[in-house]
Amino acid sequence: MQHQRLILFCFAAAVAATFQAAIGCVGTKRQTVHVANNFSADDNASLLLAHCASKDDDFGVKSLGPPNQEFNWSFCPRIIFRDTLYFCHLFWGAKQRAFVAYDEKWRLRGDETEHHWLAEDGGIYYYNDGDTPIKVKTFDWQ
């Protein structure tokens, strides 16, 4: 009986993943993560290198120039295991910072679908343009 439940569960997961890929997000909202170079255009050393990935996707290293050049990606979070996780490693001259750019567990705190990471002189900021826009310094450069 347990074996049949496991087979049924796996079948349901496969069907859900297939529908999600074919028609968009099912049971969840599409999420978009943005990583932007928010340095001043006057700064010659303001080229930002961004390497973002998950366990399934690696977007490679992106070279982002000022002002406000960005890289973004969209995805449907996994609805069964709720374990979608993306991380980024940013490089700015001799400075760098690695951080989690998206964690499915964060969605329990709100209904945002757009997640903005802004690289600036003073650090890396999270910006949410939801109902109550907020920009928060989240990380210092290392």
Long-range contacts (C-beta under 8 A, 24 or more apart in sequence): 13-80, 16-79, 16-80, 20-76, 20-79, 24-76, 25-76, 25-77, 26-76, 26-79, 27-79, 28-76, 28-77, 28-79, 29-111, 29-113, 30-74, 30-75, 30-76, 30-113, 31-74, 31-75, 31-76, 31-77, 31-84, 31-102, 31-107, 31-113, 31-114, 31-115, 32-72, 32-73, 32-74, 32-113, 32-114, 32-115, 33-72, 33-73, 33-74, 33-86, 33-101, 33-102, 33-115, 33-117, 34-70, 34-71, 34-72, 34-114, 34-115, 34-116, 34-117, 35-62, 35-64, 35-70, 35-71, 35-72, 35-88, 35-90, 35-101, 35-117, 35-119, 36-64, 36-68, 36-69, 36-70, 36-71, 36-116, 36-117, 36-118, 36-119, 37-64, 37-65, 37-66, 37-67, 37-68, 37-69, 37-70, 37-119, 38-66, 38-67, 38-68, 38-118, 38-119, 38-120, 38-125, 39-66, 39-67, 39-92, 39-119, 39-120, 39-121, 40-66, 40-67, 40-121, 41-66, 41-67, 43-121, 45-92, 45-93, 46-92, 47-92, 48-90, 48-91, 48-92, 48-119, 49-90, 49-91, 49-92, 50-88, 50-89, 50-90, 50-91, 50-119, 51-88, 51-89, 51-90, 51-91, 52-86, 52-87, 52-88, 52-89, 52-101, 53-86, 53-87, 53-88, 54-84, 54-85, 54-86, 54-87, 55-85, 57-86, 64-119, 77-104, 77-107, 78-104, 88-117, 90-119, 90-124, 92-119, 92-141, 95-141, 95-142, 96-141, 96-142, 97-123, 97-124, 97-139, 97-140, 97-141, 97-142, 99-124, 99-138, 99-139
